[in-house]
Amino acid sequence: MHDLSCALLILGGGPGGYVCALRAGQLGLDTILVDKARLGGTCLNVGCIPSKALIHAAERFHSLSQAAHTPSDLGISAAPPSLDFAATLAWKDGIVAKLNSGVAGLLTRAKLRVVTGEARFLDGKRVLVQTEAGPQIIRAETVVIATGSAPVELQSLPFGGKVISSTEALALPEVPARLAIVGGGYIGLELGTAYAKLGAKVTVVEAGPRILPQYDAELTRPVAARLAELGVTLLTQTKAKSLSPDQTALLVEDAEGHQTALPADKILVTVGRKPVTTGWGMQELVLAQNGAFLRIDAQFRTSMTGIFAIGDVTGEPMLAHRAMAQGEMVAEIVAGQPRRWDKYAVPAVCFTDPEIVSVGLSPGEAKAQGLEIKTGLFPFQANSRAMTTQRSDGFVRITARADTHVVIGVQAVGAHIAELSAAFTLAVEMGARLEDLAQTIHAHPTQGEALAEAAMKALGSALHI
């Protein structure tokens, strides 16, 4: 093959990489995107999208099962449902395939070149790609590294056989009768909740004192209560040790050193994700790192001239929407625009049941920074729309500076609360004041009214509590 050349080469077709390519195309940059597999990366193929599809299907099945076995206040009854799990997975895969095609279509319409294959740096300006047609060398003026992240593997529980990662958990041939989950973070609890609703007996093993340690305890209590209702067993301050000698159980150890064998058909390990810094020739470069991550500045520049990095490979928060925003911005920087990363508000959403949203500072984080604050919390038990959906667990909580009333954080937990994350993020990013939120007319009856009511509570003028 003859060598290819371009102004901008992007390694990785995940959310950060393909958005970077699309924006670069809009700006007239001659761009090549290299990806080793299907476009969309972890998020689209084996992460965010398929997991949300599974979560939705599980909720539908669970609702029907409840209607069949439990008297309903609504006067609704149903016959016991059946589950064709293969059909469920086919539906999930269809959504992924459709979105894959959508991304590919966008890149084609933008007249961008896509090369599929394993890429490896030869030096700071050349990359060798092993394609199906043979080796391909690409020369670029500028390179963006967007190689993403991968599940962390435990040495005592390597992936294989009964021990699976989130990737395999989204493609199991059947619902396991007994599912042990190692790690009480958002990935494990999202998938654990889904499988519990599909009929699995789920046990979560968490080494720390509580689940979802990245959120404060006030936010996680409704999630823990719901898990208990679903029959999920939570074992906190418990360490996963290894598989039993006969491979039928997970051996765990509690804080007192007592060991127990948990029978399990599958063991899902979700103890975090790590940046993908191997397999693409990083050793041929001289890139400074922050721990395991690539070090970047406020314009996504690495320590080597002409090489940028975005997304999970650059550190926390490892979120698809952060990578997308970075991808858009770095394309503009390469095109000569004066952009810098100054995003104050990056929302984090946990799709458990109920869902959790956090943006900006929590009250504890604000106090740790020495800030004087006002807080307001409005429970969904006092929200008419939540009551009419029979899901009034949770609340919206606002944190604002005491002196200026500028909102510096919004956290919430509740059914479908993820759909309000944009409003929460906008309030923090725009520097809204409590008065702005309290005096904005919110449609009634909606869950969004809780945002205004929380602001009123912080101002001392709450109406409905």
Secondary structure, 3 states (H helix, E strand, C coil): CCCEEEEEEEECCCHHHHHHHHHHHHCCCCEEEEECCCCCHHHHHHCHHHHHHHHHHHHHHHHHHHHHHCCCCCCCCCCCCCCCHHHHHHHHHHHHHHHHHHHHHHHHHCCCEEEECEEEECCCCEEEEEECCEEEEEEEEEEEECCCEEECCECCECCECCEECHHHHCCCCCCCCEEEEECCCHHHHHHHHHHHHCCCEEEEECCCCCCCCCCCHHHHHHHHHHHHHCCCEEECCEEEEEECCCCCEEEEEECCCCEEEEECCEEEECCCEEECCCCCCHHHCCCCEECCEECCCCCCECCCCCEEECHHHHCCCCCHHHHHHHHHHHHHHHCCCCCCCCCCCCCEEECCCCEEEEEECCHHHHHHCCCCEEEEEEEHHHCHHHHHCCCCCCEEEEEEECCCCEEEEEEEEECCHHHHHHHHHHHHHCCCEHHHHHCCCCCCCCCCHHHHHHHHHHHCCCCCC
